[in-house]
């Protein structure tokens, strides 16, 4: 039976607290695992069953339980978000088999909602972590999430140095509430701030074409739809009247004269920015 995952609230900066666990935020695909009579049922965060798509978890050693975690693909010892999302999308058998060999997935588990017939969701997280530690032995395809106590700020600085996704701060006494977002579970993202050129914009709605200069060519890295305030929009569109170079059905193109800082969560292998947000112009 699918249980909707508990959700994360955004936090602006890391903090220290003896009342929290600080987990590594894995950069992958959220997944729920139901183990019943030695058989798995796997669900993505929307409730779609994806059991057949993840053969890596077929032969794990695990008691009947219900787990919450993230599917991660390690590529050259780094988390590859694009590879993980591609793997979960495969539905053809030959692609699933090939993908499991080329881009194997590891299930990083951070919570346990049920052990055998005992519902644990109303128990505090501290108790659930203890039960998870006793229940799950790390194996090749399934491991417990790494976390520390108290020192969230130091942990976050280490994450930034390593260029990882971020951390999650969870209250030790928090119960598990499906589909609920609260201050008990906070995500602190390791945002990147990079400089790019604006090379066009959408005709309908807000959307800036963002490019980077590579080998004397401007290469598009995404569309930025959020972050600009009213004053910035007014200034930008006033300027672009004089630097248009062309248009098509969806976009108006401009000379790459305007530079800006874009807040983002990194880049895909294709070069596309992950969750880009306008931060400021470079004057």
Secondary structure, DSSP 8 states (H G I E B T S, - for coil): ------EEEE-SS---EEEEEEEE---SEEEEEEEETTEEEEEETTS-B-GGG-GGGTT----SEEEEEEEEEEETTEE-HHHHHHHHH--SHHHHHHHHHHS-EEEEEEEEEEETTEE-TTS-HHHHHHHHHHH----SSEEE--EEEE-HHHHHHHHHHHT--EEEEEETT----TT-EEEEEEEEE--EEEEEEEEEEESSSS-EEEEEEETTEEEEEEEE-S---HHHHHHHHHHHTTSEEEE-SSEEEEEEEEEEEEEES-B-TTS-BSS-EEEEEE-
